[in-house]
Amino acid sequence: MKAAIVEKPGVLVVQDIPVPQVGDYDALCELLYGATCTGTDQHLIAGHFPWPVQYPTVLGHESIGRVVQIGKRVRNYKPGDLVTRVGTPPPPGSGLDVNWGGYAEYGIAKDHWAMRADGLPEREWGAYRINQHLPPDFDPAAATMIITWRETLSYLTRMGVGQGASVLVIGSGGNGLAFAAHAHNRGASTVAVIGSVLRETNARAVGATDYYDYRASDAIDEIGQAYPQGFDAIIDAVGRTRQLDAALPLLKPGGMIGIYGIDEYGKCVLTPTRARGTFTFYNGGYDEEETHAQVVADIQAGKLKAEHWLDLQHPFALSDINKAFDALHERKMIKAVVRLSG
């Protein structure tokens, strides 16, 4: 089968690797579509991922698969099921690693429910809670957005953003737009976004109430004048060194801030005395499983629409995955859809 492999930093190729073997609790899936992640994928390709990476590695973590074969102890999947975040495991003895392995023609989902019920230790199944069922009528290309939506909704919900909140989102990429959409859907009274002028239409379509150009030298002053009362929450969806620090004076006393983006992970600077008063720095992460059902419900209710993030009519073939990342680098699209098989 074909898979997209980062051979070394800066070199992404499509090569043949073995189809995964099916274990007792495994569901072999044909991978249908994957979406690019501007943060994780591009950092892995460039060699700037903030955590250790062993190259060569199979890329991709936003893929949707369809079950084609199940192991003898699988009880919660059947052939034909659509499953989220399926990836291929490392081929034994190949020296090939995976960073989730979603850009491949086949992958493995684990029946983590059965593994837990059968008493297997959590270390063997906990990481596979990302594998979740989708309704059979879901478009698998559009469903690639579910991974981004689950992560960001979990993060936002854990921050306590809800009805009546005022929120400032820094960043207008896939994650920034997702935070804006979730804040709007959860009943926030104000959803201001500071980002690229190229993304204002998308941001307003998903629920942003106000939009500011991040390149404007007076952007923070302009936002401060528009919102003298400040914001209950500020989320940095990019993660540049002094980005959140510059916005800190816009936070209400008692408000909460968080850095979700990883562009300069571990190098971000905050000057607490710039704040109006005591504030909370959110560092509680996210859990995709806990928001899966809500994201599915929001999609079914028409509150989350993939077309605001993706060009669903023009997916890239797996063989052209470098063209997909070139388009992202050139800011021609927010996220790209990659057709993985068929």
N, C-alpha and C positions, 0 to 999 in steps of 0.2 A: 504494500500500500504506500501511497505518497504521504509525506509529512513535511512541514516547514520547520527547518532546523537552523538555529543560529550556530554556525560552525565555530566562530570566534567573534569578538566584538566587531561590528561593522559588516559582517558577512552572513546574510540570510539566504539559504538555498532550499530548494524542494528536492527531496531524495526519497528513495525507496527504503522502507524499514519493514520488519515483520508485522503481520497482523497480530494483535494481542491474543494470548491464550486465555481461555475462559476457565476461571476457578469456580469453586463451589458456590460462592456468594456473588459471582460476577454476572453482569448483563452486558454482553457484547452489543455495541451500538454502532450503526452506521452514522457517522457524523455528517450532518446536513449543512449547517451554516455556522460560521463564527463571526464575531464582531471584533474589530481592533480596539485595543485599549491604548489611548495615546500615552498614558502614564506608564503602566507596567510594561507593555510590549516594547515601546520605543526605548525605555531605559535598559531593558534586557538586550535589545539589539545593539545599542550603543556601548554597552558595557558599563553603564552607570547605575545599575540597580543597587539600591542601598543595602541589600543583604547578599551574602556570598552566593555565587553562581558557578556551577561547574559546566564548562562548555566542552563539547557541543551539547545543545539542549533543544528539545522540541518546544516550540512556543505555543501560546494561546490558552486563554482561560475563560472565554465567553462563548462557548460552543454549545449547540443543541444537537442531541443525538436521537436516533430512533432504534429501539431494541430489536435485534434480529436473532439473538440466541441467549439462553439463560443457563446458569449453572444449576446443579442438582439440588442445592439448598436455597435457591431463590424462590421467595414466596410473594414478593411485592412488585415484581415486574412481569410483564408478559410481552411477547413479540408485538411490535407495533406501537408500544408506549413511547411518548416523547419525554425526554429527560434533559434536565439542565446540567450544565457544567461538566460535560463528559470529556475526558482526556485519555490519551494513550499512556500506559505505563512504560517505564524504560525497558527496552528489549533485553532479556537476560544475556549477560556476557558481551554486550555490544560496546560498552563504555559510553553509551549515550545516556544523558540525563534528560529529565523533562521539567519544564516549569509550567506545569499543569497539562501540557501536551494536547491542547485543544485543536491545533491546526493540523489535523490528520484525517485520513479517510475513515478510520475506525478507532473506537476507544472503549473504555470500560467504565460502567457505572456499578457501584457496589450497593447491594441490598443491605444497607446499614440498619434498617429496621429489624431484619431477620438476625443479623449478627448480634445486635444488642439483645434481642429476645432469647437468643441461644447462649447468652452468657459470655460472649467474647469480650475481651478487655477493650475499653474505649479507645485506647491507642490504635487499635486496628480498624475502627469504624468511624471515629469521631470526625476525621477530616472529610469523610464522604457524605456528610449531611448536606453538602452543597448539591448532591444529586437528588433532584426532586421532580415529581410528576408534573406534567403540563396537561391542560385540557386537550383532547384530541383534535379540536377544531382550530387550535392556535397555529398561526403562520410561523414556521420555524425560523425564517429569516428575521421577522420582526421580534420573535421571542429571544433573540440574542441580547436584546436590551435588558432582559430581566435580571441579568447578573449585576449590571451597573445599578439598576433600580433597587434591587434588594440590598446591596451594600450601603448605598447612600441613604435609603429609608431607615435602615437599622441605626446608622450613625446619627441621623437627624432626630429620630425618635428617642434614642438614648440621651441626647442632649436636652430633651424636654421641650422641643419646639412643637407648638400646637396652636390651638384656637387663640386668636387675638395677638399672637406674637409678632414682633417686628424683627425682620431678618435681613442681614446683609450677606450676600454671597460674593466672594472674590473668585472670579474665574468664569469663563463662558464656554469651556469645553464640555465634553460629555458629562462629567461629574458635576460641574457647576450648574448646568441646565437641569440635571436630575435633582439637585438640592432645591433649586427654585421651584420645580414642579411639585416636589413633595411638600414643601412649605406651603405652597398655595393650596394643595389638596388637603392639607391638615388644618386649614382655616386660618393661616397667618394673615394678619391685617395688612402687613407691608412686606413685600419681597423685592428688595433692591438688589441689582446685580451690577458689578463693575467688571467689565470685560472688553472684548474686541468689538469694534463697531460692526464687524462682519456678522456678529451673532445676535444683534439686538432683536431682529424679527423673530428668531427662534426663541429667544428668552421671553419675549412678551407673549408668544404663542403658548408657552407652557405655564405662564402665570406670573411673570415678573411685572411688578407695578411700576418700577422705575429702572432706568438703565443709564450707566455712565461709562465713558470711554476711559479705559485704564491708562491710555497713553497721555491723557490730558494732565498737564503739570499741576493743575488746581483741582483735580478730581476729588480728593479727600475733603478739601475746603468746600467744594460745591455740595458734596453730600452732607457735610456738617451743617451747612446753611439750610438745606432742604429738610433736614431732620435734626433740629436742635435738641430734641428730647433723647436722641440716640437710639440704639438698637438693643433688643433683648439678647440677640445672638448674632455672632459673626462667624462665618465658616470660610476658611481659606481652602479652596478646592485645587489650588495650584502648588503651594508650598515653596515659594521663593523666600530668600533669606530674610528680608525686612518688610515683606509685603503685609503681613498681619500686624506688625509693630506700627506701621504707618496708619493703619485703620483703628488701632486700639483706642484713640480718643473718641471714636464714634460709639463706643460701647456704653450702655447705661450702667450706673452703679449696680452691682449685684448681677450683672449680665454674664453670659458664658461665651467663650471663644473656643475654636477648635481648628487644628490644621489637619486636613484630610489629604492634601496633595503631597507628592513625594519628590518634586523637582530638585530640591536641595535638602533632602531629608537629613535631619540631625544638625543642620547648620542655621536653622531659623532663630532669630533673635527677638526677644520681647523685652521692653523696658517698662516694668510695672508702673513706674511713676508717671507714665504718659496717660494712664487710665484715669477716669473721673472718680474712681473709688475702688472698693474691693470688687474683684471679679473672680470667676472660676475658669480655669483652663481645662477643657474637656480632653481626657486621654483614655476613654473607655472603649475605643474600637467599635467593631460592628460584628454581627453574626447573620449571615445570609438566611439561614433556615428560619429564624424568628420572624422575618418579614415576607417570606415567600407567599403565604396565603393572601396577605394584604395586597401585595403587588399584583397577583393574579386577579384579585377582585377589582383593583383600580383599572387594570387593562379592560376587563369585561364591562366596567362601567363607563369606559371611554375617557377616563381621567389621565391615562398615560398612552400616548400614541407614538409609536416608534418612528414614524415619518418625520418627526421634528428633530430627530438625531441622525437618521439613516436614509440613504438613497436606496430604497428597496427595489427599485426598478433596474438598477445597474450593479448587481453584485460582481465582485472580482472572482475569477477562477483561482483555485488554490495555486495553480502554476504561475499566476500573475500577482502573487501576494506582495512582491516588492513594489509593484505599481500602486497597490493600495497604500502602502506606507509612504511612498513618494507623494501621493495625493494629500495625505495627512500632513506631511512635512511642509508642503506648499500651501497648507491651510485651504485646500479646495473643498474639504468636507470635515465634519465634526468627528464622525466615526465611519469606518468602511465595513461593508458586509462582504464576507468571503464565502463563496460556495465551495464546500469541502468535498462533496462527492456527487455523483449523478450527472 
